[in-house]
Amino acid sequence: MRSANEAKSPRGRDAPTLAAMDLLGQRWTLRILWELEPERLGFLELRRRMDNCSSSMLSVRLQHLQSAGLITKNPDKSYELTTAGIELGAALQSVWEWSRRWRVSPTDPQAD
């Protein structure tokens, strides 16, 4: 039996897409990917760029992204995007362009 949401949506329940939305919707995840897009970075440099993200949260997010196959940790302890992460970069570029076109800005600095 289909749920009400499945009946309303032509996409139904697309498990890979829902899993991707869950992963990418976690706080700091997209920001980490954005920071790693142009270059590999060590933990301390990532932490410096991620003002307001605690070291423990950054560590958890990096582990999740590694498990998802979007980033890799190199022998020198730097992080970089995998092929899958690089492909996701095109989508992030589209978000960047959209935010510039529509002049998106934070409305509530306390929102999490």
N, C-alpha and C positions, 0 to 999 in steps of 0.2 A: 504494500500500500504506500502511495506517495504522500509526502507531507504537503502542507499548504504552500510552503515556499517552493517546493519542486514543481508543483502544478502551475504556479505563477511565472516561473522563470523558464525561458526556453533553453537555458544552459543546464538546468537540473542541478544535480550535486556533483560537480566536476572535482573529484578528490584532489588531483594534483594542483589545480588552481586554488582550491581552498587551503591546501597545505602551504602553498607559496604565499598566499595572503596572510596566513597566520604568522609565518616566519618574518615576512617583510614588514608586518604591522607592529612588531615588537619595537618598543622604544629604543632608539639609538642604532638600530640595524641599518636603515638606509643611510644614515650619516656615516657610519663606518665604511660602507661600500663606496660612498661618495668620496671619502678621504683617500681610500685605497685605489680609486680609479686611475689616477695619473701615475702613481708610483708605489713602490713597496715601502712600508714604514715599520719601525720597531714599536714595541708596546709603549714606551715612554713618549715617543713623538705622537703616536695616536692619542694617548691620554692628554697630552698638552693641547692638541687640537680639539679635543672633545670636552671643552670647558663645561662643567656641571655634571659630567658623567663620572661616577666613582670608579676607582680602579677595579673593584670587585664586579661591578656591573659590566664594565668593558671586558673583563676577562670572561664572564659568562657569555656575553654576546659573541665574542671571538670564537669561543668553543662551539656555540650553536652554528655559526657560519662555517666553521671548519667541518662540522658533522654534516651540514647540508651540501658540502662540496662547492661552496662559493668562494672560499678563501683557503689559502694554504700557509702553514708556518714553515719558514725556511730554516736550514741549519744555523744560520746566523741570527735566528730568533726574530727576523722581520716577517711581516705578513704581506701577502699580495693576493690579487684576484686570480682565481682559476679561469679556465676557458668559460665555464658557466657564469662566473662572476663578471667577466668581461662582456659576455653577451647581454647580461642584465644591465650593463652600463648604458646601452642604447635606450632602454626604458627610462633610466635615470636622467639621461640627457633630455628626453621628451618632457619629463617632469620639470626640469630646470627651465626649458623653453616656455612651458606653460606658465610657470610661476612668474617669469619675466613679462610675458604677454599680459597677464591678468594682474600683475603687480601685487602678488600675494605677500602679505606681511603678517607677523604674529599679532593676534588680537588679544590674547590673554597670556601674559608671561608666566602665570602660575599653572596653566593647563599642562597636564601630564599625558 
